[in-house]
Amino acid sequence: MPPPPATHCSSSVVLARQTPPNNPVSAAARIAAARTAERSPTISAASRLAATPLTGELTTSVEPAAPAVVPAVPPHEQPQRTFAPKVCWEPEVQGVLEAALGAEKLAEISAALARPPLATCLRVNTMRTTVEDLLRRLPEAMTPEDAALLEANPAYQHPLLAGAVILPGTGPHPIDYACTGGREVIVGRKAGEAVMRGAHVFVPGLQAVSQGILAGDLVAVSIGLELPGSQRYAFTRGTVLGTENAARQVEKLGAAAHDRSHLFIGIGRAELNRTEFFQERGGVGITMLERVFRTPGCGGLLPGDFMLQNVCSLVTAQVLGPPPGARVLDMCAAPGGKTTAIAQLMNNQGEVIAFDRTHAKAAGVRRIAESFGLSIVKAYKMDATKALLEPPAAAAEPAVAVGAGAAGAAAAGAEAGEGAGEPAAAAAPVKLGRRGGVSLPPSATTLRRLERVAQARELRGQAPISSALVAAGQEAVTPGFPPASFDYVLCDAPCTALGLRPRLLHRQSLRELEQTATYQRKLLRVAVALLKPGGHLVFSTCTINPGENEGNVRWLLDTFPDMRLIPQSPRLGLPGLSGTVTLPDGSLQQLLSESEAALVQRFDPSAPLDTIGFFIAKFEKAAAA
Ligand SMILES: C[S@@+](CC[C@H](N)C(=O)[O-])C[C@H]1O[C@@H](n2cnc3c(N)ncnc32)[C@H](O)[C@@H]1O
């Protein structure tokens, strides 16, 4: 095997290899050097790579130098290293999308979906700070490297979205992988998608690695995709590339199954030796040093001052646009991004009732609202398809408002009841159960179990997912809401999420697409019923599937003659799809008329706006006669 080419980074690799991997002094020095590297203000590929743990301290270790290890994958087996992915669809789904969008457009969208949007969007908590103040403090809170990225591409306030700050990113950048000396790691699809959004590679995400990798080595990182129609990867997890075993696997499935040539996403530094990669259960396995996409990282900074939120979600909240004092229902609220955006737009005046299906999700919404100082949000564990309180069921069992706190169930229940104009029975303590389609509060056993889980999570240093629920102990209840309870309803429906980016594979079948659309109609029926005459309903999804979007708008308009589409502001998306789509069984799916299509917003991920795929429709219910 020839030595790696003599570039700045290949010589670095040689230096790194002179350090024995298991020497604790060296390991500590490596970590220190890595931290220094992370704090380095320089951002060029050269300086980042040169900043890997290659100090004199390392190379003067008292341990004898390890013998140089040759790159593991023979040159003829080394793939080309490029980045040009496209999302893969189930064939039937691809057929329907092509019929609706056109083959050329779908190809463009498929390429865009496989990349992350370049811009990061933050929603500033205007209850606590201002856009200007955040723009001033953010670089100080970032790592110097991220701050330097930000300085090169300054953040700005979005001209149309209140409280929105855009942090521009760049990419895809060509990367010279010569310095890796042929060493590589293959990561699973989800890990790869996370890396494209700025994560490092965690050990469970590793699929296959070159032989002979030592901690500190630079490696080319690529993504392995699942085999068509299967959850399995081409290489079994733990495969060592360049071995006979790997060659046998390639022979068995064919080279195409192992093709990752267009899925290289950057250069990283191994944090473990090859033999340790598949023994460890957690932790960072590869620290990414050079990425195909460069975006300044700001997750977890300045807690409570801003939230990462995509542009389309902010548009949705603003399109709903409830004024202060309004009574709003967010039917599918977790994790709470739009709920809190709406409450913020209302200047924390009025009431926002938020539902989600599980205690943990409702608790999460409550927690986020609290951390943003938004007291008008009341989060309930509630199946929104069962939230309509028809008069005969007025005394049915209650749903649970999570985290109502020490004020106690009765008080909080009364509070929810008053605002809703429900019968007095709604606020009274009611026998709990699952009958009447309303959810149970957690039993004492469940609460004890949750407490144990919370403690275990705390010990492991993980986020206390259930702790708000555990702490609450006492919960407010509501049995649901009578018809015409809300001025504004948001139905940000669970969907097939075919618009999320980056995604390299969508496994959903056509049947799942249809089932999801049907489920959304159940939610929309309740949404329409709970809306007051003259009230506004916003329906949104993060999918490009016309059946869930225009198809469901068509259904709603045909089913509820008192509902009509109305214009939206702001308008950043494109018009929706009009006409019909022929489904694989030969049936026709009706979409919108031209004039209806002009009223909805469809966000095309391949359009210059560079958002996720998203859809928004806004309806008005006819005023009472
Ligand atoms: C698209 S996500 C909502 C995102 C949220 N609106 C936001 O902006 O942060 C859909 C949510 O609907 C919830 N969901 C699904 N079915 C539901 C139901 N029947 N009732 C209430 N929530 C439901 C899911 O748990 C999921 O959290």
The ligand as an SDF file (V2000), in Angstrom:
LIG
                    3D

 27 29  0  0  0  0  0  0  0  0999 V2000
  -46.6330   17.4300   13.1870 C   0  0  0  0  0  0  0  0  0  0  0  0
  -46.5360   17.0360   14.8510 S   0  0  0  0  0  0  0  0  0  0  0  0
  -47.0060   18.5520   15.6000 C   0  0  0  0  0  0  0  0  0  0  0  0
  -45.8920   19.5600   15.6780 C   0  0  0  0  0  0  0  0  0  0  0  0
  -46.2660   20.7510   16.5260 C   0  0  0  0  0  0  0  0  0  0  0  0
  -47.4850   21.3710   16.0810 N   0  0  0  0  0  0  0  0  0  0  0  0
  -45.1750   21.7900   16.5580 C   0  0  0  0  0  0  0  0  0  0  0  0
  -45.1830   22.7240   15.7880 O   0  0  0  0  0  0  0  0  0  0  0  0
  -44.2590   21.6640   17.3890 O   0  0  0  0  0  0  0  0  0  0  0  0
  -47.9800   16.0780   15.0820 C   0  0  0  0  0  0  0  0  0  0  0  0
  -48.2840   15.7740   16.5130 C   0  0  0  0  0  0  0  0  0  0  0  0
  -49.6000   15.2400   16.5300 O   0  0  0  0  0  0  0  0  0  0  0  0
  -49.6810   14.3740   17.5980 C   0  0  0  0  0  0  0  0  0  0  0  0
  -50.9010   13.5660   17.4150 N   0  0  0  0  0  0  0  0  0  0  0  0
  -51.1150   12.5300   16.5820 C   0  0  0  0  0  0  0  0  0  0  0  0
  -52.3860   12.0950   16.6900 N   0  0  0  0  0  0  0  0  0  0  0  0
  -52.9750   12.8790   17.6150 C   0  0  0  0  0  0  0  0  0  0  0  0
  -54.2610   12.9140   18.1840 C   0  0  0  0  0  0  0  0  0  0  0  0
  -55.2050   12.0550   17.8100 N   0  0  0  0  0  0  0  0  0  0  0  0
  -54.5200   13.8370   19.1250 N   0  0  0  0  0  0  0  0  0  0  0  0
  -53.5730   14.7140   19.5160 C   0  0  0  0  0  0  0  0  0  0  0  0
  -52.3390   14.7300   19.0170 N   0  0  0  0  0  0  0  0  0  0  0  0
  -52.0430   13.8190   18.0780 C   0  0  0  0  0  0  0  0  0  0  0  0
  -48.3870   13.6210   17.5570 C   0  0  0  0  0  0  0  0  0  0  0  0
  -48.1230   13.0570   18.8090 O   0  0  0  0  0  0  0  0  0  0  0  0
  -47.4120   14.7260   17.1790 C   0  0  0  0  0  0  0  0  0  0  0  0
  -46.8240   15.2650   18.3220 O   0  0  0  0  0  0  0  0  0  0  0  0
  1  2  1  0
  2  3  1  0
  2 10  1  0
  3  4  1  0
  4  5  1  0
  5  6  1  0
  5  7  1  0
  7  8  2  0
  7  9  1  0
 10 11  1  0
 11 12  1  0
 11 26  1  0
 12 13  1  0
 13 14  1  0
 13 24  1  0
 14 15  1  0
 14 23  1  0
 15 16  2  0
 16 17  1  0
 17 18  1  0
 17 23  2  0
 18 19  1  0
 18 20  2  0
 20 21  1  0
 21 22  2  0
 22 23  1  0
 24 25  1  0
 24 26  1  0
 26 27  1  0
M  CHG  2   2   1   9  -1
M  END
$$$$
